[in-house]
Every structure is written in structure tokens, then in C-alpha cells.
Amino acid sequence: MVAMDAAEAQARLERMTDAASEPALSAEDVADCLAMSRLVDADGLAPSEVAWTPTWDLNRGAAEGWRRKAGRLAMRFDFGADGQTFQRSQAVAHCECMAEQYRRRVVCSVPVVGTMARSDD
């Protein structure tokens, strides 16, 4: 868990995902990934609470960012032309590898706030 302001968290996430490199992540993509990274803070406050101290697991957001990049590359395929071979699938494999590396570093699960029906059987 990392506590920092939103601008610093977003800048770190952009670096972790190499957001500007093809296929680029838009500012909206990075914002989505950052929102997915929000955690309950050290005082147990949920991100929806006013007194929440901004806290993120940026590994979660980076994994999502790399998955998005892989998805954008999914329709590209390997081909040969003029005696050359172009293996564009390597880019997809790279993004998937990066997503997996960050996924393995995720600190904890994000708690889901809500109610569930209980059976007293």
C-alpha cells in the first residue's frame, strides 16, 4: 500500500505502464487504472469516505494498464513479406508478461463494500 497524492500516483502509474509508448494509454485509461488501484487507508477508511487518505496499490493499476495495451494489440498478427518475417505477436506477449509481473506484486484484494443477503439456516 502506498499513500501519496493523486498527481504523484498518476505519474508513477504512467511510468509503470510506459503509458506514452505504442499502444499508448490515454489520460482516461490511466485515470481508470488509478481508480481501480484505490485501497482502504491505514485508518480503515474506504476511498468513498471524505476523510480517506489517498492510498493505492499501483501494481493493480499497472497490471490493468498492461492488459489494456495487450488488448489493443490483439488484432495484430505475425506475417512475412519480401523475405522478411514480422512477429508482431511479440508485442502482445510482452504486454501480457508485464501485466503478469505486476499482478503478482498486488498487495491485497480491494474490499467490496455492500450488503449480502444472509441465510440463518
Secondary structure, DSSP 8 states (H G I E B T S, - for coil): -EE--HHHHHHHHHHHTTTTSSS---HHHHHHHHHHTB---TT---TTSTT---EE-HHHHHHHHHHHHHHHHTT---EEETTEEE-THHHHHHHHHHHHHHHHT--S-------------
